[in-house]
Amino acid sequence: MTVMGAKQGGSALYEGVVTHHRLRPRQHRLRYRVVSFLFDLDEIDHLSARLKLFSRNRFNLFSFHDRDFGGDGTGVNIRARITQMLVENNLADCAARVDLLCYPRILGFVFNPLSVYFCYRKNGDLGAILHDVSNTFGDRHGYLIPVTSGCHDTKGIVHQKCAKEFYVSPFIGMKADYRFRIKPPQDRVAVSIAESDDDGLFLNAAFAGDRRALSDRNLFSAFIRYPLMTLKVVAGIHWEALHLWRKGFTFHKRPTPPQHRITFITPGPSVVPDAGKR
């Protein structure tokens, strides 16, 4: 079985819901509506030329700036950087198309706790996923995980896992593991992250959204429905941190960020839960 790209192809909007559920040491939940963008990285200049409300590397109602996703300011665009990363990790065959699920700048402001890069082969198969994590301290780290035959279930959901390497929240320690459960972008997209430690599961976080065309009309509608959304994401993170502090959650000191920008994860023979029973 292969994991294919979006049937419609190309860039799009995904309107949906972000949820977080902290299970211990105390229960804590949050839920809010957002709109995420899926960018085919080869289409961004075309989108900037076609759309009045979207621009690349310049101010607009919505905009995409390469430096927001790890650019170094030397003029190398994000597509070239991701292609180089894939080549360096022996995944050159996964660079035929790269789609990025993220938030854009809205009126010049953006923060992406998680940006997900879907890397495809020429035949349309999904070959690798880069989970690129940012924290509010300005640090960034990515987990690059190939998509192999043991990564997806019979419903086309991709299952991946890795050890935590990067400090994200002051209320979560470093000794933890991630399990990713991903429905690649089609009519719907879903990204779920389960975080666990030696005592078991303690956090579930997820985004799920439905596809909409990327047009000026839908961009304006998204702005009206979610004004200053990216600013609210940062405000929400700090507001929820205040609630966790008031509930007595343990505070973990921030360690030195990893020296390496990307952690390459070699998947095991199967990461699908109960794969042997299917």
GUGUFI-896580 format. One record per residue: residue in three letters; x, y, z of N, C-alpha, C, O, CB in turn. Coordinates in steps of 0.05 Angstrom, whole numbers, padded with zeros to 5 digits, always signed. Atoms other than C-alpha are relative to their C-alpha. Glycine has a CB too. Layout:
// residues N
ALAXYZXYZXYZXYZXYZ ...
***
This chain:
// residues 278
MET+00017-00024+00000+00000+00000+00000+00017+00025+00000+00037+00026+00014-00019+00000+00024 THR-00015-00025+00001+00026+00070-00016-00017+00022+00012-00041+00021+00013+00008+00007-00029 VAL+00013-00023-00010+00010+00136+00015+00002+00023-00020+00024+00032-00026+00012+00009+00028 MET+00000-00019+00022-00010+00186-00038-00004+00028+00010-00012+00033+00033-00021-00008-00020 GLY+00004-00028-00007-00013+00262-00039-00029+00007-00003-00046-00010-00008+00017+00017-00018 ALA+00027-00010+00002-00075+00305-00040-00012-00005-00028+00002+00001-00048-00002+00029+00008 LYS+00012+00006+00026-00123+00283-00095-00003+00026-00017+00001+00025-00041-00027-00013+00004 GLN+00004-00025+00015-00138+00356-00113+00026+00012-00009+00027+00025-00030-00015+00020+00018 GLY-00026-00011+00007-00064+00374-00114+00001+00030+00006-00020+00043+00007+00006-00005-00029 GLY-00004-00029-00003-00035+00442-00100-00006+00011+00028-00014-00004+00046-00016+00014-00019 SER+00003-00013-00025-00040+00492-00044-00029+00003+00007-00047+00003-00010+00014+00028-00001 ALA+00027-00001-00010-00102+00500-00001-00002+00011+00028+00019+00015+00041-00014-00028-00002 LEU+00005-00007-00028-00133+00523+00064-00012-00024+00013-00027-00040+00001-00019+00025+00002 TYR+00013+00021-00016-00153+00475+00119-00011+00013+00025+00004+00021+00043+00020-00024+00007 GLU+00014-00013-00022-00204+00502+00168-00009-00022+00020-00022-00041+00012-00024+00016-00010 GLY+00006+00021-00019-00211+00463+00232+00005+00008+00029+00002+00031+00036+00016-00025-00006 VAL-00001-00003-00029-00197+00454+00306+00026-00011+00011+00035-00032+00003-00024-00014+00014 VAL-00023+00009-00015-00135+00449+00350-00010-00008+00028-00025+00007+00041+00022+00022+00002 THR+00007+00009-00027-00143+00409+00414+00025-00009+00015+00044-00020+00003-00021-00023-00001 HIS-00020+00010-00018-00097+00395+00473-00013-00013+00024-00033-00002+00035+00020+00023+00009 HIS+00011+00013-00024-00111+00347+00530+00023-00010+00017+00037-00030+00009-00019-00024-00007 ARG-00020+00009-00019-00063+00341+00588-00013-00018+00020-00033-00011+00033+00014+00025+00015 LEU+00013+00020-00017-00079+00278+00628+00011+00000+00028-00004-00007+00047+00004-00027-00013 ARG-00011+00000-00026-00032+00285+00687+00023+00020+00002+00034+00027-00019+00010-00029+00008 PRO+00010+00010-00025-00011+00304+00738-00029+00009+00007-00041+00000+00025+00018+00009+00022 ARG+00028-00009-00003-00078+00341+00731-00011+00003-00028+00003+00007-00047-00002+00027+00015 GLN+00014-00003+00025-00129+00344+00675+00001+00029-00009-00004+00047+00007-00029-00010+00001 HIS+00001-00027+00011-00124+00405+00630-00006-00002-00030+00007-00017-00044+00027+00015+00005 ARG+00009+00001+00028-00159+00417+00563-00001+00027-00013-00005+00047+00001-00027-00014-00003 LEU+00006-00024+00015-00161+00470+00509-00009-00008-00028-00003-00030-00038+00026+00018-00002 ARG+00011+00005+00027-00196+00475+00442-00005+00027-00013-00018+00044-00002-00027-00016+00002 TYR+00005-00025+00014-00196+00531+00390+00000-00005-00030+00014-00023-00040+00020+00022+00008 ARG+00002+00002+00029-00213+00540+00317+00022+00016-00014+00029+00038-00005-00028+00009-00009 VAL-00021-00012+00015-00159+00557+00267-00004-00005-00030-00020-00022-00038+00028-00009+00010 VAL-00002+00006+00028-00145+00559+00193+00030-00004-00006+00046+00015-00002-00013+00021-00019 SER-00028+00006+00008-00080+00526+00169+00002+00002-00031-00018-00002-00045+00009-00027+00010 PHE-00005-00002+00029-00049+00535+00100+00018-00024-00008+00036-00032+00006+00014+00026-00007 LEU-00017+00020+00012-00020+00480+00057+00012+00013-00025-00002+00020-00044-00016-00027-00008 PHE-00014-00012+00023+00033+00507+00010+00016-00021-00015+00033-00034-00003+00019+00023+00010 ASP-00019+00014+00018+00062+00469-00048+00023+00020-00004+00019+00041-00015-00014-00009-00028 LEU-00022-00020+00000+00131+00502-00042+00008+00009-00028+00022+00029-00030+00024-00012+00014 ASP-00006-00009+00028+00137+00505-00118-00021+00019-00010-00018+00030-00032+00002-00024-00018 GLU+00022-00017+00010+00073+00546-00123-00001+00027+00013-00017+00044+00005-00027-00014+00005 ILE+00004-00024-00016+00085+00602-00074+00003+00026-00016-00012+00045-00012+00021+00001+00023 ASP-00003-00024+00017+00110+00653-00125-00025+00004-00018-00034+00026-00022+00025-00001-00018 HIS+00024-00001+00017+00051+00636-00170-00024+00010+00017-00040+00026+00007-00007-00027-00012 LEU+00022-00009-00018+00003+00646-00111+00003+00030+00006-00017+00044+00006+00001-00016+00026 SER-00005-00028-00006+00035+00713-00095-00008+00018-00024-00018+00040-00020+00029+00005+00007 ALA+00007-00016+00024+00024+00736-00167-00030-00001-00005-00042+00018-00015+00015-00011-00024 ARG+00028+00004+00006-00047+00708-00171-00019+00013+00020-00040+00022+00013-00006-00029-00002 LEU+00018-00009-00022-00076+00730-00104+00007+00029+00009+00030+00036+00011+00003-00019+00023 LYS-00004-00028-00009-00086+00802-00082+00006+00001+00030+00018+00020+00040-00024+00016-00006 LEU-00002-00001-00030-00088+00784-00007+00023-00017+00011+00025-00021+00035-00026-00009+00012 PHE-00022+00016-00009-00026+00741-00005+00026+00008-00015+00025+00013-00039-00006-00030-00005 SER-00026-00006+00012+00048+00756-00018+00022-00017+00012+00019-00029+00033+00006+00030+00004 ARG-00023+00014-00009+00115+00724-00012+00022+00020+00007+00030+00037-00009+00011-00020-00021 ASN-00022-00016-00010+00169+00758+00030-00005+00030-00001+00014+00046-00003+00025-00006-00016 ARG+00007-00028-00003+00132+00824+00033-00027+00002+00014-00043-00018+00014-00001+00015-00027 PHE+00024-00003-00016+00075+00852+00075-00026-00002-00016-00027+00007-00039+00001+00027+00014 ASN+00027+00001+00012+00003+00835+00059-00019-00009+00023-00010-00014+00045-00001-00020-00025 LEU+00019+00011-00020-00060+00812+00095+00010-00028+00009+00011-00033+00033-00029-00002-00011 PHE-00013+00025-00005-00030+00742+00090+00026+00000-00015+00027+00009-00038-00018-00025-00008 SER-00026+00002+00015+00043+00729+00072+00016-00023+00010+00013-00034+00032+00015+00026+00004 PHE-00018+00022-00006+00095+00675+00070+00028+00011-00002+00036+00021-00023-00003-00024-00020 HIS-00027-00009+00000+00166+00694+00090+00018-00024+00005+00015-00038+00025+00004+00022+00022 ASP-00018+00024-00002+00221+00642+00079+00015-00001+00026+00019-00022+00037+00019+00001-00023 ARG-00016+00000-00025+00259+00665+00140-00016-00010+00024-00004-00017+00045+00011+00027+00005 ASP+00017+00010-00022+00200+00646+00184+00003-00031+00004-00005-00042+00024-00029+00007-00004 PHE-00001+00029+00000+00215+00573+00168+00029-00010-00001+00035-00031-00012-00016-00012-00023 GLY-00028+00008-00002+00290+00571+00181+00018+00011-00021+00041+00002-00023+00001-00029+00000 GLY-00017-00012+00020+00316+00614+00125+00023+00015+00014+00021+00024+00037-00015+00019-00018 ASP-00023-00012-00012+00385+00644+00137+00005+00029-00010+00026+00041-00004+00024-00017-00005 GLY-00002-00027+00009+00374+00711+00103+00019+00004-00023+00026+00027-00030+00009+00017+00023 THR-00019-00002+00022+00422+00696+00046-00013-00001-00028+00000-00001-00048+00021-00022+00002 GLY+00014+00002+00025+00368+00691-00007-00007-00028-00008-00021-00032-00028+00016+00013-00021 VAL+00007+00028+00005+00363+00615-00006-00028-00005+00009-00034-00001+00033+00020-00020+00013 ASN+00028+00003-00009+00289+00599-00006-00004-00027+00014+00013-00044+00014-00018+00002-00025 ILE+00005+00023-00017+00256+00547+00037-00001-00026-00016+00006-00047-00006-00027+00004+00015 ARG+00000+00025+00017+00246+00498-00021+00028-00011-00004+00032-00035-00002-00013+00007-00028 ALA-00027+00009+00004+00320+00496-00035+00012-00011+00026+00027-00031+00026+00018+00024-00009 ARG-00010+00010-00025+00335+00487+00039-00010-00028+00007+00005-00045+00016-00007+00019+00023 ILE+00012+00026-00006+00287+00429+00047+00011-00022-00019+00017-00044-00011-00031+00001-00002 THR-00012+00019+00020+00314+00396-00017+00028-00008+00009+00035-00031+00008+00000+00012-00028 GLN-00027+00006-00009+00385+00402+00010-00001-00019+00024+00016-00037+00026+00014+00026+00007 MET+00003+00017-00024+00363+00371+00077-00006-00028-00008+00005-00047+00003-00021+00011+00018 LEU+00008+00027+00009+00331+00312+00041+00024-00014-00013+00029-00038-00008-00023+00001-00019 VAL-00023+00012+00013+00393+00301-00002+00021-00008+00021+00032-00030+00019+00012+00020-00020 GLU-00020+00006-00020+00439+00304+00059-00008-00025+00017+00010-00037+00029+00004+00024+00018 ASN+00009+00023-00015+00397+00250+00092-00009-00024-00017-00024-00041-00009-00024+00008+00018 ASN+00005+00023+00019+00395+00203+00031-00029-00003-00007-00038-00026-00011+00011-00025+00012 LEU+00028+00000+00007+00323+00222+00015-00005+00017-00024-00026+00030-00027-00017+00009+00024 ALA+00003-00017+00024+00335+00258-00051-00024-00008-00017-00036+00010-00030+00025-00002-00017 ASP+00023+00009+00016+00280+00216-00083-00026+00010+00011-00047+00007-00001-00001-00030-00003 CYS+00024-00010-00013+00230+00248-00035-00003+00030-00004-00020+00043+00009+00000-00006+00030 ALA+00000-00029+00004+00242+00319-00061-00015+00008-00025-00013+00032-00033+00028+00010-00001 ALA+00014-00007+00024+00198+00316-00123-00021+00021+00005-00025+00040-00011-00013-00025-00013 ARG+00019-00021-00009+00144+00356-00087+00000+00002+00030+00002-00019+00044-00029-00007-00010 VAL+00001-00004-00029+00143+00386-00018-00023+00019+00007-00024+00041-00003+00028+00012+00010 ASP+00022-00016-00010+00080+00411+00015+00004+00007+00029+00013-00010+00045-00027-00015-00004 LEU-00004-00010-00028+00082+00452+00079-00027+00007+00012-00041+00024+00002+00019+00024+00000 LEU+00024-00007-00015+00024+00453+00129+00009+00018+00023+00025+00011+00040-00014-00025+00011 CYS-00010-00020-00020+00032+00516+00172-00020+00023+00002-00041+00023-00011+00028+00010-00008 TYR+00014-00026+00000+00006+00584+00191+00017+00020-00016+00041+00019-00014-00005+00010+00030 PRO-00014-00022+00013+00024+00644+00147+00002+00024+00019-00009+00023+00041-00014+00008-00027 ARG+00002-00026-00015+00037+00714+00172-00027+00011-00006-00038+00010-00028+00023+00019-00009 ILE+00025-00015+00003-00027+00752+00184+00006+00029+00010+00013+00033+00033-00023-00013+00017 LEU-00008-00027-00005-00015+00827+00181+00028+00002+00012+00034+00018+00030-00020+00014+00019 GLY-00028-00001-00007+00059+00813+00190+00009-00016+00024+00033-00016+00030+00007+00028+00005 PHE-00007+00016-00024+00057+00767+00251-00006-00029-00004-00027-00036-00015-00014+00011+00025 VAL+00004+00029+00001+00065+00692+00256+00015-00014+00022+00036-00005+00031+00008-00011-00028 PHE-00015+00019-00017+00084+00636+00304-00011-00027-00007-00035-00032-00006-00003+00007+00030 ASN+00007+00027+00007+00084+00563+00284+00011-00019+00021+00035-00026+00020+00010-00008-00028 PRO-00010+00020-00019+00088+00514+00343+00010-00025-00015+00029-00038-00007-00021-00007+00020 LEU-00007+00023+00016+00091+00458+00291-00006+00006-00030-00028+00013-00037-00016-00025+00009 SER+00003-00001+00029+00103+00461+00216+00006-00028-00011+00026-00040-00004+00019+00022-00013 VAL-00002+00027+00010+00094+00396+00177+00006+00001-00030-00010+00011-00045-00025-00017+00007 TYR-00007+00002+00029+00130+00383+00111-00005-00028-00010+00005-00048+00002+00031+00008-00004 PHE+00006+00026+00012+00102+00327+00068+00017-00002-00026+00014+00015-00044-00031-00002-00007 CYS-00020+00002+00021+00157+00304+00020-00007-00024-00018-00008-00047-00008+00029-00003+00011 TYR+00010+00020+00018+00135+00265-00042+00020-00009-00021+00038+00007-00029-00025+00010-00013 ARG-00016+00010+00022+00168+00221-00094-00014+00008-00027-00036+00018-00027+00004-00030+00002 LYS+00011-00006+00026+00157+00230-00169-00026-00014-00006-00043-00003-00020+00020-00006-00022 ASN+00025+00015+00005+00103+00176-00170-00023+00009+00017-00044-00003+00016+00006-00029+00003 GLY+00021-00010-00017+00063+00215-00119-00001-00013+00028-00017-00004+00044-00026-00005-00013 ASP-00001+00013-00027+00080+00170-00059+00012+00019+00020+00032+00033+00014+00015-00027-00001 LEU-00012-00015-00022+00093+00204+00007+00024-00015+00010+00022-00038+00019-00021+00004+00023 GLY-00025+00014-00007+00166+00188+00023+00011+00008+00027+00026-00008+00039+00019+00006-00020 ALA-00011-00008-00026+00182+00228+00086-00017+00023+00010-00030+00038-00005+00030+00009-00003 ILE+00013-00022-00013+00153+00277+00136+00020+00014+00019+00035+00000+00034-00025-00009+00016 LEU-00016-00016-00019+00191+00333+00172-00019+00014+00019-00036+00030+00011+00018+00020-00016 HIS+00015-00013-00021+00159+00353+00238+00018+00022+00011+00037+00016+00026-00009-00020+00022 ASP-00017-00022-00007+00189+00422+00250-00012+00016+00023-00033+00028+00020+00005+00019-00024 VAL+00011-00011-00025+00178+00447+00321+00014+00026+00008+00038+00028+00007+00003-00021+00023 SER-00011-00026-00010+00187+00518+00348-00010+00004+00028-00032-00004+00035-00009+00023-00019 ASN+00009-00008-00027+00184+00544+00419-00001+00030+00001+00007+00044-00017+00018-00011+00022 THR+00003-00029-00003+00169+00614+00445+00026+00014+00007+00026+00038+00011-00022+00006+00020 PHE-00026-00012-00006+00243+00625+00460+00016+00005-00026+00038+00015-00024+00016-00018+00019 GLY-00014-00005+00026+00260+00630+00386+00016-00023-00010+00030-00020-00030+00017+00023+00002 ASP-00015+00023+00009+00289+00560+00380-00017-00017-00019-00042-00015-00019+00009-00017+00024 ARG+00013+00016+00020+00272+00510+00325+00015-00027-00003+00039-00027-00003-00003+00014-00027 HIS-00012+00026+00004+00284+00436+00315-00019-00018-00016-00043-00017-00012+00008-00014+00027 GLY+00017+00017+00017+00260+00385+00264+00006-00030+00004+00029-00037+00009+00004+00007-00029 TYR-00002+00029+00000+00247+00310+00265-00007-00010-00028-00030-00008-00036-00018-00013+00022 LEU+00004+00010+00027+00256+00280+00196-00004-00030+00001+00014-00045+00009+00024+00008-00019 ILE+00007+00028-00002+00222+00212+00190-00009-00011-00027-00029-00001-00038-00021-00005+00022 PRO+00009+00013+00025+00218+00169+00127-00027-00014+00004-00034-00023+00026+00021-00020-00011 VAL+00025+00015+00000+00150+00139+00109+00005-00027-00014+00010-00027-00038-00023+00016-00014 THR-00006+00027+00011+00161+00064+00099-00025-00017+00001-00046-00008+00010+00023-00014+00016 SER+00023+00018+00002+00115+00005+00088-00012-00006+00028-00035-00013+00030+00007-00026-00013 GLY+00010+00006-00027+00110-00005+00164-00011+00025+00014-00017+00023+00038+00021-00011+00016 CYS+00008-00025-00013+00088+00067+00177-00030+00006-00002-00040+00023+00013+00015+00023-00012 HIS+00028-00007+00004+00016+00067+00153-00018-00023+00004-00011-00047-00001-00004+00012-00028 ASP+00020+00021-00004-00047+00029+00169-00018-00003-00024-00013+00010-00045-00016+00006+00025 THR+00017+00006+00022-00102+00003+00125-00018+00023-00008-00030+00023-00030-00017-00024+00006 LYS+00016-00023+00006-00138+00070+00128+00017+00023-00012+00007+00045-00017-00014+00010+00025 GLY-00018-00021+00012-00077+00108+00100+00011+00019+00021+00023+00039+00013-00014+00015-00021 ILE-00011-00017-00022-00060+00139+00168+00029-00007+00004+00036-00031+00006-00016-00004+00026 VAL-00029+00004-00004+00015+00148+00177+00006+00001+00029-00002+00020+00043+00016+00022-00016 HIS-00008+00001-00028+00043+00128+00244+00030+00002+00002+00045-00012-00012-00009-00027+00014 GLN-00029-00004-00004+00112+00153+00266+00005+00005+00029-00013+00013+00045+00010+00023-00018 LYS-00007-00005-00028+00149+00159+00331+00030+00008+00002+00045+00003-00016-00004-00025+00017 CYS-00028-00008-00005+00213+00189+00360+00003+00009+00029-00017+00015+00042+00009+00023-00020 ALA-00006-00011-00027+00246+00209+00425+00001+00030-00001+00009+00042-00022+00027-00012+00010 LYS-00001-00029-00002+00240+00281+00447+00029+00010+00002+00044-00001+00018-00017+00010+00024 GLU-00027-00011+00000+00303+00322+00432+00001+00029+00006+00022+00041+00009+00013-00006-00027 PHE+00002-00029+00001+00278+00393+00439-00019+00010+00021-00041+00000+00023-00008+00009-00029 TYR+00016-00012-00022+00251+00436+00496-00022+00017-00013-00017+00035-00029+00018+00017+00018 VAL+00022-00015+00011+00182+00462+00480-00015+00016+00022-00017+00040+00020-00020-00019-00013 SER+00015-00013-00022+00142+00476+00544+00014-00002+00026+00026-00023+00032-00028-00013+00002 PRO-00012+00001-00027+00168+00494+00613-00014-00019+00019-00004-00025+00041+00002+00027+00012 PHE+00015+00018-00017+00116+00447+00641+00001-00029-00009-00014-00046+00000-00029+00009+00002 ILE-00004+00027+00009+00140+00385+00604+00030-00006-00001+00045+00010-00012-00012-00005-00029 GLY-00028+00007-00001+00206+00350+00617+00011-00010-00026-00004-00014-00045+00005-00021+00021 MET-00013+00009+00025+00256+00326+00565-00001-00030-00004+00002-00040-00026+00028+00009+00000 LYS+00000+00030+00002+00251+00251+00580-00028-00008-00009-00045-00016+00008+00008-00013+00027 ALA+00027+00006+00011+00191+00237+00534+00003-00010-00028+00024-00007-00041-00018+00025+00001 ASP+00001+00011+00027+00172+00204+00469-00025+00011-00014-00046+00016-00001+00000-00031+00000 TYR+00022-00009+00017+00127+00228+00412-00010-00024-00017+00006-00039-00027+00007+00023-00018 ARG+00013+00017+00020+00078+00186+00372-00017+00017-00018-00036+00030-00008-00016-00024+00013 PHE+00015-00016+00020+00052+00220+00309-00020-00018-00014-00014-00041-00022+00019+00014-00019 ARG+00021+00013+00015-00012+00199+00275-00011+00020-00020-00023+00040-00012-00024-00012+00019 ILE+00004-00021+00020-00022+00235+00209-00018-00010-00023-00012-00031-00035+00026+00010-00011 LYS+00016+00005+00025-00076+00235+00155+00010+00021-00020+00005+00044-00017-00031+00003+00005 PRO-00012-00019+00020-00039+00266+00095-00022+00017-00013-00045+00008-00016+00016-00015-00021 PRO+00020-00018+00011-00074+00325+00062-00014-00010-00024-00002-00016-00044+00013+00026-00007 GLN+00017+00006+00022-00132+00307+00018-00025+00018+00004-00022+00042+00008-00008-00031-00002 ASP+00023-00016-00007-00204+00330+00029+00001+00009+00029-00011+00029+00036-00026-00016-00005 ARG-00003-00006-00028-00185+00330+00102+00029-00006+00008+00042-00023-00004-00020-00017+00018 VAL-00027+00005-00011-00119+00333+00141-00003-00003+00030-00019+00010+00042+00020+00022-00009 ALA+00000+00003-00029-00105+00311+00212+00029-00007+00009+00042-00024-00003-00019-00022+00009 VAL-00026+00005-00012-00042+00313+00254-00004-00003+00030-00013+00016+00043+00021+00023-00006 SER+00004+00006-00029-00043+00281+00323+00027-00008+00012+00042-00023+00000-00021-00022+00004 ILE-00025+00006-00014+00015+00278+00373-00007-00009+00028-00020+00005+00044+00018+00025+00001 ALA+00003+00011-00027+00014+00234+00435+00027+00000+00013+00046-00011+00002-00012-00029-00001 GLU-00025-00002-00014+00069+00248+00485-00001-00016+00025-00020-00015+00040+00007+00030+00006 SER+00000+00018-00023+00089+00198+00538+00028-00001+00013+00047+00008+00001-00008-00029-00009 ASP-00026+00004-00015+00143+00184+00590+00000-00028+00012-00016-00045+00004+00004+00022+00021 ASP-00002+00027-00012+00162+00125+00634-00026-00008+00014-00030-00032+00018+00023+00000+00020 ASP+00026+00006-00013+00094+00130+00668-00023-00002-00019-00046-00006-00010-00006+00020+00021 GLY+00021+00002+00020+00055+00128+00603-00008+00026-00012+00005+00046-00009-00024-00013+00013 LEU+00010-00024+00015+00014+00177+00562-00008+00022+00019-00020+00018+00040-00024-00008-00017 PHE+00008-00023-00017+00007+00247+00591-00011+00023-00017-00021+00042-00005+00023+00009+00016 LEU+00010-00023+00016-00011+00293+00532-00008-00010-00028+00006-00025-00041+00022+00021-00003 ASN+00009+00003+00027-00052+00289+00468-00004+00028-00012-00018+00045+00000-00026-00017-00002 ALA+00004-00025+00014-00049+00346+00418-00007-00006-00029+00004-00025-00040+00025+00019+00001 ALA+00009+00007+00027-00083+00348+00350-00011+00024-00015-00021+00043-00003-00022-00022+00001 PHE+00014-00018+00018-00105+00389+00291-00014-00016-00022-00002-00035-00032+00019+00021-00013 ALA+00015+00013+00022-00159+00367+00241-00015+00022-00014-00028+00038-00002-00019-00023+00011 GLY+00013-00021+00015-00186+00409+00185-00010-00010-00027+00000-00030-00038+00018+00023-00003 ASP+00011+00006+00027-00226+00408+00120+00010+00019-00021+00015+00043-00015-00031+00001+00001 ARG-00013-00014+00021-00199+00431+00054-00019+00021-00012-00043+00017-00016+00009-00019-00022 ARG+00014-00021+00015-00220+00497+00021+00020+00011-00021+00044+00010-00017-00010+00022+00019 ALA-00017-00011+00021-00194+00529-00042+00015+00025+00010+00004+00040+00026-00017+00007-00025 LEU-00016-00023-00007-00139+00581-00035-00006+00022-00020+00006+00023-00041+00031-00006+00001 SER+00009-00021+00018-00173+00642-00065-00002+00026+00017-00002+00025+00042-00027-00006-00013 ASP+00003-00025-00015-00179+00716-00047-00026+00001+00016-00026+00011+00039+00000+00024-00020 ARG+00025+00001-00015-00251+00705-00027+00002-00016+00025-00007-00007+00046-00022-00011-00018 ASN-00002+00016-00024-00234+00650+00021+00021+00011+00019+00019+00007+00043+00008-00028-00008 LEU-00019-00013-00017-00174+00688+00047-00013+00022+00016-00009+00025+00041+00024+00012-00016 PHE+00014-00022-00014-00218+00748+00064-00019-00012+00021-00021-00002+00043-00015+00018-00020 SER+00018+00013-00019-00269+00702+00096+00015-00011+00024+00006-00009+00047-00015-00023-00014 ALA-00016+00010-00022-00214+00669+00137+00009+00022+00019+00010+00018+00044+00024-00016-00010 PHE-00009-00022-00016-00189+00736+00161-00023+00010+00018-00019+00017+00041+00011+00023-00017 ILE+00024-00009-00015-00260+00757+00183-00006-00020+00022-00013-00012+00044-00024+00004-00019 ARG+00007+00021-00019-00271+00690+00218+00021-00004+00022+00015-00011+00044-00005-00026-00014 TYR-00023+00005-00019-00202+00686+00251+00018+00025+00000+00042+00022-00008+00015-00025-00008 PRO-00017-00024+00001-00176+00758+00258+00023-00003+00019+00020-00011+00042-00017+00025+00007 LEU-00024+00001-00017-00105+00762+00285+00005-00027+00012+00014-00030+00035-00002+00021+00022 MET-00001+00027-00010-00105+00687+00292+00028-00007+00010+00030-00019+00032-00009-00020-00021 THR-00027+00008-00008-00030+00678+00295+00009+00015+00025+00024+00003+00041+00020+00006-00023 LEU-00005-00014-00025-00024+00731+00349-00014-00013+00023-00003-00016+00045-00008+00029-00001 LYS+00015+00013-00021-00078+00695+00388+00013-00027+00007+00010-00036+00030-00028-00004-00009 VAL-00013+00025-00006-00038+00630+00382+00021+00004+00022+00022-00011+00041+00013-00012-00025 VAL-00021-00006-00020+00020+00661+00421-00013+00008+00026-00004+00000+00048+00019+00022-00010 ALA+00014-00008-00025-00027+00695+00471-00012-00024+00014-00011-00026+00038-00022+00021-00007 GLY+00013+00024-00012-00063+00629+00481+00021-00018+00013+00015-00030+00034-00014-00016-00021 ILE-00021+00016-00012+00003+00592+00494+00007+00011+00028+00010-00004+00047+00024-00001-00018 HIS-00007-00012-00026+00021+00641+00550-00023-00001+00020-00019-00004+00044+00009+00029-00005 TRP+00023+00001-00017-00050+00642+00577-00003-00028+00012-00008-00031+00036-00025+00008-00015 GLU+00002+00028-00010-00051+00566+00582+00023-00006+00019+00020-00021+00038+00000-00020-00024 ALA-00022+00004-00019+00018+00567+00614-00006+00011+00027+00002-00001+00048+00026+00013-00011 LEU+00008-00011-00026-00010+00612+00668-00018-00018+00015-00016-00022+00039-00013+00028-00005 HIS+00019+00019-00013-00066+00562+00681+00015-00024+00011+00009-00033+00033-00021-00009-00020 LEU-00015+00023-00009-00016+00505+00686+00016+00007+00025+00018-00009+00043+00019-00010-00023 TRP-00016-00009-00024+00027+00545+00735-00019+00002+00024-00011-00007+00046+00013+00027-00006 ARG+00019-00002-00023-00035+00560+00778-00009-00027+00010-00015-00030+00033-00024+00017-00009 LYS+00008+00026-00008-00052+00487+00778+00022-00016+00013+00018-00039+00022-00011-00016-00024 GLY-00022+00013-00013+00016+00470+00806+00017-00019-00016+00030-00036-00005-00010-00014+00023 PHE-00017+00017+00016+00049+00437+00747+00029+00006+00004+00037+00029+00009-00008+00004-00030 THR-00029-00003-00004+00124+00425+00754+00012+00017-00022+00006+00013-00045+00013-00027+00002 PHE-00014-00017+00019+00168+00477+00721+00027-00013-00006+00042-00020+00012+00004+00029+00011 HIS-00025+00012+00009+00226+00449+00680+00018+00021-00013+00009+00035-00031-00005-00023-00020 LYS-00019-00020+00010+00287+00492+00667+00007-00006-00029+00010-00029-00037+00025+00000+00017 ARG-00007+00002+00028+00304+00505+00594+00029-00009-00003+00047+00005+00006-00005+00026-00015 PRO-00027+00008+00005+00365+00465+00572+00012+00014-00025-00002+00029-00039+00002-00031-00004 THR-00013-00010+00025+00415+00485+00517-00013-00014-00024-00016-00038-00024+00030-00005+00001 PRO+00012+00013+00024+00382+00474+00449+00019-00019-00014+00043-00016-00011-00009+00022-00020 PRO-00018+00018+00015+00408+00417+00406+00018+00014-00019+00010+00034-00031-00017-00021-00015 GLN-00018-00012+00019+00469+00434+00365-00008-00005-00029-00003+00011-00046+00029-00010+00005 HIS+00008+00008+00027+00441+00398+00305-00029+00011-00005-00046+00010+00012+00001-00030-00005 ARG+00026-00012+00008+00382+00430+00268-00022-00021-00004-00045-00017+00002+00002+00017-00025 ILE+00019+00022+00007+00350+00364+00246+00009-00026+00013+00032-00033+00014-00001-00003-00031 THR-00005+00027-00009+00344+00297+00279-00012-00019-00020-00036-00019-00025-00012-00005+00028 PHE+00010+00020+00019+00339+00241+00228-00008-00025+00015+00008-00036+00030+00021-00007-00022 ILE+00011+00023-00015+00295+00184+00254-00001-00024-00019-00014-00022-00040-00027+00006+00012 THR+00002+00025+00016+00304+00113+00226-00024-00016+00011-00023-00025+00033+00026-00016+00002 PRO+00024+00015-00010+00235+00080+00231+00006-00029+00004+00021-00041-00011-00023+00004-00018 GLY-00003+00029-00004+00230+00010+00259-00016-00015-00021-00028-00003-00039-00010-00007+00028 PRO+00015+00016+00020+00198-00048+00221-00029+00006-00001-00042+00003-00022+00004-00029+00006 SER+00028-00008+00000+00129-00025+00242-00005+00018+00024+00003+00012+00047-00019-00024+00001 VAL+00007-00018-00022+00103+00034+00284-00030+00002+00002-00040+00018+00018+00013+00027-00005 VAL+00030+00000-00001+00029+00020+00273-00008-00016+00025-00001-00039+00028-00012-00012-00025 PRO+00009+00014-00024-00004+00002+00340-00014-00026-00007-00031-00027-00024-00018+00017+00016 ASP+00012+00026+00004-00022-00072+00343+00002-00010-00029-00016-00024-00039-00029+00000+00008 ALA-00003+00007+00028+00005-00081+00272-00001-00030-00004-00011-00040-00024+00026+00011-00011 GLY-00001+00029+00003+00015-00155+00285-00027-00013+00001-00030-00036-00006+00018-00011+00020 LYS+00027+00011-00003-00059-00165+00299-00018+00007-00023-00041-00003-00024-00012+00010+00025 ARG+00017-00008+00022-00084-00134+00235-00002-00021-00021-00016-00018-00041+00010+00026-00013 
***
